[in-house]
Amino acid sequence: MEGNIDKDFLLGKTQEGRAGFTELRLFVTVDAPMSQEEKEAFIHDVEKRCPVADNISNTTKITTKIV
């Protein structure tokens, strides 16, 4: 996995931009006796059920409480 992030925003050097990654690139090796089509279908199913991918792809409400 690799991605692009605005390090200046992260470090507080600018107020322009955003804190999150602007792009994530995943490189997956499926070590299984499957055709390319089966591997692609498998990865698609994994992405569809992955809670992390879902949170990245969709808006999720974040609640912060000081205790």
N, C-alpha and C positions, 0 to 999 in steps of 0.2 A: 504494500500500500504506500502511496505517496500522495501528496496534495500541495495545494497552494494556500498560503496564509499571509495576511498583511502583518508582518512583524512590527512595523512602526505603530500600528494601532494597538497591537498586543502589549507593547512596551509603554504605551501612553505618550508616544512622541507626536501623535496626530489624533484629531477627533474625526477625521474623514475615514470612511471605510466601515469595516465590520470586524468583529472579534473572531468569527468562525472561518473555517476553510471555505474558499471560493470554489474549489474543485477537489474532489477525491478520485484517485485512480487506483483501482484494485486489479491485481494480477493474480489469477487463480490457476493452480495446477490441480487437475482432478486425476489422481492416480487410481484409475479403476478401468476394468475391461468394458468400456462404453464407447459408443460411436460419438463423433463430434456433436451430432444432433442430440443425443441422449445427455451428454455433458452440459450442453447449453440449456436444455430443458431442466436439468437438475439444478443448475446455478440459478435459473429464473425462479424456481420453486423456493430455493433457499433465500434469495433476496426478498421474495414475497412474504415469507414467514419470519424474517429476521427483525427482532424488536429494535436493534440499533439502526438498521437501514430505514425502518419505518420512522423512527424519531428524527433522523437526519432529513428524510424526504418530506415530512409533514410537520406542520406547526404543532408544537406540544406546549401546553400550559405549564409554566414553571412558577411555583409558589415558594417564596423565601420567608422564613420566620426566624427572628432572633430569639434565642432561648437563653 
